[in-house]
Amino acid sequence: MSAGGGSGGAHGTIPQSNIIAFGVLGGLIGIYGAYFLVDMVSPYMSFLGALGAICGIVWGASAVRRVANYGLGTGVPSIGMLALGIGIIATTFGLAVGGIAGPVVALVFASLIGLVVGVLANKVLNMGIPIMVQSMIEIAGAGAITIVGLSTSMIGTFMFFDEVVNGIIVAQGVASGVMTTGYIAVIFIAGGLAILHPYNANLGPDEKQDRTLACAFEKGAVAMIIAGIVATITPFASGALTILIGLAIWYISFSEYYKRVKRDAFMISGAGLLPSKEELE
């Protein structure tokens, strides 16, 4: 393992329990809000799914920060991809069998897979990270929330199969609208990067929780914008409002992140040319 942190627990002013609640509750509220309000109010309400995904992304980035602080320098990108890999498996199963409870089933199933992976990492691979099991459960759950949220914002629903009335598709499902079309690859890349990148961009002895999470919000906003672009070309969701809100969140979060970068950065000055041999002598 390469240097990825202080080889100990990551410190922060926001308790992880609060971030878990933000990710789970915020994610599910956004997802279900989009699902019901798209039918009741307007397809423009699909943006709520992306807001739910941002909650999951921030939760996942925080979990990556905690476990990677033990020294997983080169493992940070891998753990982000693992989160979305587990999330895709859990989402496919959960949405296919869960119906209206699909997002909850996906979250629970992802957490169970994360539990197994965490136990294998510590007991079989002997990684010896105290919070590995809990962190893998969180990262997997965050991946599922991210995938379901972005999928819902793209097509306006989290139902897995198409809704067909009199031979006419009246609502496209995740299977045909996200997976068959290949948009799941966009979600995988955008969501995975949003979860892994914040700590990867800020790791080191001067890493701060608020700076890393500000970066997570910013990367989540990028994923939201991408989901909005996809939604503009799908028939049952509207991406215009998703893009606009995503841009607003990106501007605010990037500004906050930049403030923290300037706060934590040391003075930068030109070092000049290296001294000559004669000067050294």
C-alpha positions as CSV (number, residue, x, y, z in Angstrom):
1,M,0.0,0.0,0.0
2,S,1.2,3.5,-0.7
3,A,0.8,6.6,1.4
4,G,-2.8,7.5,1.4
5,G,-3.3,9.1,4.8
6,G,-2.1,9.0,8.3
7,S,-2.4,5.3,8.7
8,G,-5.1,5.8,11.3
9,G,-8.7,7.0,11.7
10,A,-9.7,10.1,9.7
11,H,-10.7,13.1,11.8
12,G,-13.6,15.4,11.2
13,T,-16.1,17.7,12.8
14,I,-19.1,16.0,11.3
15,P,-19.8,12.6,12.8
16,Q,-20.0,9.7,10.3
17,S,-23.4,8.7,11.8
18,N,-24.8,12.1,10.6
19,I,-23.3,11.6,7.1
20,I,-24.8,8.1,7.0
21,A,-28.2,9.5,7.8
22,F,-27.8,12.2,5.2
23,G,-26.9,9.6,2.6
24,V,-29.6,7.1,3.3
25,L,-32.5,9.4,4.2
26,G,-31.6,12.2,1.7
27,G,-31.0,9.6,-1.0
28,L,-34.3,7.7,-0.5
29,I,-36.3,10.9,-0.1
30,G,-34.9,12.3,-3.4
31,I,-35.5,9.0,-5.2
32,Y,-39.0,8.5,-4.0
33,G,-39.8,12.2,-4.4
34,A,-38.8,12.1,-8.0
35,Y,-40.8,8.9,-8.6
36,F,-44.1,10.2,-7.2
37,L,-43.8,13.8,-8.3
38,V,-42.9,13.1,-11.9
39,D,-46.4,11.5,-12.3
40,M,-48.2,13.9,-10.0
41,V,-46.6,17.2,-11.0
42,S,-44.3,17.3,-13.9
43,P,-41.4,15.4,-15.6
44,Y,-39.2,18.3,-14.5
45,M,-39.4,16.8,-11.0
46,S,-37.0,14.1,-12.0
47,F,-34.2,16.3,-10.8
48,L,-34.9,15.1,-7.3
49,G,-33.5,11.8,-8.1
50,A,-30.1,13.4,-8.9
51,L,-30.3,15.3,-5.6
52,G,-30.7,11.9,-3.9
53,A,-27.7,10.6,-5.8
54,I,-25.6,13.5,-4.5
55,C,-26.5,12.5,-1.0
56,G,-25.3,9.0,-1.7
57,I,-22.1,10.4,-3.4
58,V,-21.2,12.5,-0.4
59,W,-21.9,9.6,1.9
60,G,-19.7,7.3,-0.2
61,A,-16.9,9.8,-0.5
62,S,-16.9,10.2,3.3
63,A,-16.7,6.4,3.8
64,V,-13.9,6.2,1.3
65,R,-12.1,9.0,3.2
66,R,-12.3,7.1,6.4
67,V,-11.1,3.7,5.2
68,A,-8.5,5.0,2.8
69,N,-7.0,7.1,5.5
70,Y,-5.4,3.9,6.8
71,G,-3.0,3.9,3.9
72,L,-5.0,2.9,0.8
73,G,-3.3,5.4,-1.5
74,T,-3.4,3.4,-4.8
75,G,-6.5,1.6,-3.6
76,V,-8.8,4.7,-3.6
77,P,-9.7,4.5,-7.3
78,S,-10.3,0.7,-6.9
79,I,-12.6,1.1,-4.0
80,G,-14.7,3.7,-5.8
81,M,-15.2,1.4,-8.8
82,L,-16.0,-1.4,-6.4
83,A,-18.7,0.7,-4.9
84,L,-20.4,1.1,-8.2
85,G,-19.8,-2.5,-9.2
86,I,-21.6,-3.7,-6.1
87,G,-24.2,-1.0,-6.6
88,I,-25.1,-2.2,-10.2
89,I,-25.5,-5.8,-9.0
90,A,-27.6,-4.7,-6.0
91,T,-29.7,-2.3,-8.1
92,T,-30.5,-4.8,-10.8
93,F,-31.6,-7.3,-8.2
94,G,-33.4,-4.9,-5.9
95,L,-35.3,-3.0,-8.6
96,A,-36.2,-6.2,-10.5
97,V,-37.8,-7.9,-7.5
98,G,-38.7,-5.1,-5.2
99,G,-41.3,-3.1,-7.1
100,I,-42.1,0.1,-5.2
101,A,-39.7,-1.0,-2.4
102,G,-37.0,-1.5,-5.1
103,P,-34.6,1.2,-3.9
104,V,-34.8,0.0,-0.3
105,V,-34.2,-3.6,-1.4
106,A,-31.2,-2.5,-3.5
107,L,-29.8,-0.6,-0.6
108,V,-30.1,-3.6,1.8
109,F,-28.8,-6.1,-0.8
110,A,-25.8,-3.8,-1.5
111,S,-25.0,-3.5,2.2
112,L,-25.0,-7.3,2.5
113,I,-22.6,-7.7,-0.4
114,G,-20.4,-5.0,1.2
115,L,-20.5,-6.9,4.5
116,V,-19.2,-10.0,2.7
117,V,-16.5,-8.1,0.8
118,G,-15.4,-6.3,4.0
119,V,-15.1,-9.6,6.0
120,L,-13.1,-11.2,3.1
121,A,-10.8,-8.2,3.0
122,N,-10.0,-8.4,6.7
123,K,-10.1,-12.1,7.3
124,V,-8.8,-13.6,4.1
125,L,-6.6,-10.8,2.6
126,N,-5.5,-9.8,6.2
127,M,-5.8,-6.1,5.5
128,G,-6.3,-5.5,9.2
129,I,-8.2,-2.2,8.9
130,P,-10.5,-1.8,11.9
131,I,-13.4,-0.1,10.1
132,M,-13.1,-2.1,6.8
133,V,-16.3,-4.0,7.3
134,Q,-18.4,-1.0,8.2
135,S,-16.8,1.1,5.4
136,M,-17.5,-1.5,2.8
137,I,-21.1,-1.7,3.9
138,E,-21.4,2.1,3.6
139,I,-19.6,2.3,0.3
140,A,-21.7,-0.4,-1.3
141,G,-24.9,1.2,0.0
142,A,-23.8,4.6,-1.3
143,G,-23.1,3.1,-4.7
144,A,-26.6,1.7,-4.9
145,I,-28.2,5.0,-3.8
146,T,-26.1,6.8,-6.5
147,I,-27.1,4.4,-9.3
148,V,-30.8,4.4,-8.4
149,G,-30.8,8.2,-8.0
150,L,-29.1,9.0,-11.3
151,S,-31.2,6.4,-13.1
152,T,-34.4,7.9,-11.7
153,S,-33.3,11.4,-12.8
154,M,-32.6,10.1,-16.3
155,I,-35.9,8.4,-17.0
156,G,-38.2,9.6,-14.3
157,T,-38.7,6.3,-12.5
158,F,-36.9,3.5,-10.7
159,M,-39.2,0.7,-11.9
160,F,-37.1,-2.0,-13.6
161,F,-39.5,-3.0,-16.3
162,D,-41.4,-0.9,-18.8
163,E,-45.0,-0.1,-18.0
164,V,-47.1,-1.2,-21.0
165,V,-50.8,-0.3,-21.6
166,N,-52.6,-1.7,-24.7
167,G,-49.2,-2.5,-26.3
168,I,-47.9,1.0,-25.8
169,I,-45.0,1.8,-23.5
170,V,-46.3,4.6,-21.2
171,A,-43.3,4.5,-18.8
172,Q,-39.8,3.3,-19.6
173,G,-38.1,1.1,-17.0
174,V,-34.5,1.0,-15.9
175,A,-33.8,-2.2,-17.8
176,S,-34.6,-0.7,-21.2
177,G,-34.1,3.0,-20.5
178,V,-30.7,2.9,-18.6
179,M,-29.1,-0.5,-19.0
180,T,-30.0,-1.5,-22.6
181,T,-29.2,2.0,-23.9
182,G,-25.8,2.0,-22.3
183,Y,-26.4,4.9,-20.0
184,I,-25.5,2.7,-17.1
185,A,-21.9,3.1,-18.2
186,V,-22.2,6.8,-17.9
187,I,-23.6,6.4,-14.4
188,F,-20.8,4.0,-13.5
189,I,-18.1,6.4,-14.6
190,A,-19.6,9.6,-13.3
191,G,-20.8,8.1,-10.0
192,G,-17.6,6.1,-9.4
193,L,-15.4,9.1,-10.0
194,A,-17.6,11.3,-7.8
195,I,-17.2,8.8,-4.9
196,L,-13.5,8.1,-5.2
197,H,-12.1,11.4,-6.5
198,P,-12.7,13.7,-3.5
199,Y,-10.3,11.9,-1.2
200,N,-7.9,11.0,-4.0
201,A,-7.7,14.7,-4.8
202,N,-7.1,15.8,-1.2
203,L,-5.2,13.0,0.4
204,G,-2.1,13.7,2.4
205,P,-1.2,14.8,5.9
206,D,-3.2,18.1,5.5
207,E,-6.4,16.5,4.3
208,K,-9.5,18.1,5.9
209,Q,-13.0,16.7,6.1
210,D,-14.8,19.8,5.0
211,R,-12.5,20.3,2.0
212,T,-12.9,16.7,0.9
213,L,-16.7,16.8,1.3
214,A,-17.0,20.1,-0.6
215,C,-15.2,18.4,-3.4
216,A,-17.7,15.5,-3.2
217,F,-20.6,17.9,-3.6
218,E,-18.9,19.4,-6.6
219,K,-18.3,16.1,-8.2
220,G,-21.9,15.0,-7.4
221,A,-23.1,18.1,-9.2
222,V,-21.1,17.1,-12.3
223,A,-22.8,13.7,-12.2
224,M,-26.2,15.5,-11.9
225,I,-25.4,17.7,-14.9
226,I,-24.5,14.6,-16.9
227,A,-27.7,12.9,-15.9
228,G,-29.6,16.0,-16.9
229,I,-28.1,15.9,-20.4
230,V,-29.2,12.3,-20.8
231,A,-32.7,13.2,-19.5
232,T,-33.1,15.7,-22.3
233,I,-33.2,12.9,-24.9
234,T,-35.4,10.4,-22.9
235,P,-39.1,10.5,-23.4
236,F,-40.4,10.3,-19.8
237,A,-38.1,12.7,-18.0
238,S,-37.0,16.3,-18.4
239,G,-33.4,17.3,-18.1
240,A,-33.5,21.1,-18.3
241,L,-34.2,21.8,-14.7
242,T,-31.7,19.0,-13.7
243,I,-29.0,20.7,-15.6
244,L,-29.7,24.2,-14.2
245,I,-29.9,23.0,-10.6
246,G,-26.7,20.9,-11.2
247,L,-24.9,24.0,-12.5
248,A,-26.0,26.0,-9.5
249,I,-24.8,23.3,-7.0
250,W,-21.6,23.0,-9.0
251,Y,-20.8,26.7,-8.8
252,I,-21.6,27.0,-5.1
253,S,-19.7,23.8,-4.1
254,F,-16.7,24.6,-6.3
255,S,-16.5,28.1,-4.8
256,E,-16.6,26.6,-1.3
257,Y,-14.0,24.0,-2.2
258,Y,-11.7,26.7,-3.7
259,K,-12.1,28.7,-0.5
260,R,-10.9,25.7,1.5
261,V,-8.1,25.0,-0.8
262,K,-6.8,28.6,-0.4
263,R,-7.3,28.3,3.4
264,D,-5.2,25.1,3.7
265,A,-2.6,25.8,1.0
266,F,0.9,27.0,2.1
267,M,2.6,30.0,0.5
268,I,3.7,29.3,-3.1
269,S,6.9,31.1,-4.2
270,G,9.4,30.7,-7.0
271,A,12.5,28.7,-6.0
272,G,14.6,30.0,-8.9
273,L,17.3,28.0,-10.7
274,L,19.3,25.3,-8.9
275,P,22.6,26.6,-7.6
276,S,25.7,26.0,-9.8
277,K,28.6,23.7,-8.7
278,E,30.7,26.8,-8.0
279,E,28.1,28.3,-5.7
280,L,27.7,25.0,-3.8
281,E,31.5,24.9,-3.3
